[in-house]
């Protein structure tokens, strides 16, 4: 069986073939021209075939060398790609985050690039589901659930800070023919209902001593669909301001009664207690706590980091 050439010999041959010069191949591989020449001569002796025509300082492939180059260049490319993939996996941690759909799409997903900017060696994988993840099977590292979650055995559960439940609608509805200025103005409006909620329109009406018609208006399972319907002008929704804030900032929604509403614990972070020592999990937990309470602080940290990186590159 013919002995296979070494990787160094293959690299030398492919570089010399592509560049048409032992000298340029040596410069690219940071070797001496004599080392390149020696590697290729050994290949030719082992193969019993001439791979290059040598004319002074110039070289060109023989017909056999041309075919051999095409095959080896492809093989070397595969090896380099596989090696880069392994090196990348070794340098990057993958953090799998489970999250309920509404918070995932409306709040967490737009902010994950901030986390990745702060922690470039952690790659996030977001999995959205209404059902709590089975943390013990390793499918996710952390899970953000709706409502309160009991602390069970090895699973830790921490409630997010309280969220304000507010009334929201499109600007057109708020200032339309049946303008909304006080709670009783909702009596003639279509009320959008979310089936997964901790504070219903029934409770809201009771708190405001009103009897409202709950047979009118669209009904959805998840909050993000109710909010989308409100943006489209299909009625008035009752949701956590955390889920509404981007549409309010953009002017897609208004709060006819301002930030008045009950404060409730709507979401919980769960994880396996023993895994909190994992750098990626502890980093995500700390970031989540900071961005939830003061997003501007995280933005300032990123801006400061980018500025310092820029100064280092210029130095």
Buried (B, 14 or more C-beta within 10 A) or exposed (E): EEEEBEEEBBBBBBBBBBBEBBBBBBBBBEBEBEBBBBBBEBBBEEBEEEBBEEEEEEBEBBEEBEEBBEEBBEEBEEEEEEEEEEEEEEEEBEBBBBBBBBBBBBBBBEBBEBBEBBBEEBBBEBEBBEEBBEBEEEEBBBBBBBBEBEEEEEBBBBBBEEBBBBBBBBEEBBBEEEEBEEBEBBEEBBBBBBEBBBBBBEBBBEEEEEEBBEEEBBEBEBBBBBBBBBBEEBBBBBBBBBBBBBBBEEEBBBBBBEEEBBEBEBBBBBBBEEBEEBEBBEBBBEBBBBBBEEEEEBEEBBEEEEEEEEEEEEE
